[in-house]
Amino acid sequence: MDSTTTVVVQVEPAPPNPEHIEDISMLFGLFLVAAVVIACARGLLNLFRVDHAKD
């Protein structure tokens, strides 16, 4: 007589920590600002580029 017992455990995710949400939002904002700065710098450098092949 082999008796087996099945145990079912339900796990709920922890509520989000407001500090972590703020940190992730700030990090996303910094990456976005960095991307905009890099794009603007590349555009500005392209204004002053001289293509000698066209001459």
N, C-alpha and C positions, 0 to 999 in steps of 0.2 A: 504494500500500500504506500504509494508515493504521493504525498500531499504537497501541492504547490500553491503558493499564494501570490497573487498578482497585485502589485502596488502601482497605482497611477499617481504621478506627481505632476501637478500643473504649475508652471512657472510663469509669472508675469514679469514683464520688463520693468525695471526701475523707472520712476518718473525722471524726466530730463532735469539735470542740474542747471539752474539759470547761469551760474558762473561759467560752465562749459559752453553754453550756448553763446554767451557774450564773447568768450575767447575765440570760438570758431568763427563768429561773425566778424570779429576784428581781423582775424587772419585772412579771411576771404576778402575783406575790404582792402587789406594791404597788398594782396596779390593783384587785385583789380587795379589799384592805383599804380603798382609797379608796371603792369601790362600797358596801361595808358601812357605812362611816362616813356617807356621804351618805344612804343609806337610813334609818339610825337617826336622823340629824338631821332628816330630813323627817318621820319618824314622831313624833319629840318635838315638833316645831313644830306638827304637826297636833293634838296634845293641847291646845294652848293657843289654837287658832284659835277665834274667835267668829264664828258665822254670824248676821249681823244680819237676814238675810232670813227666818229662822224665827221671829223675835220678832213 
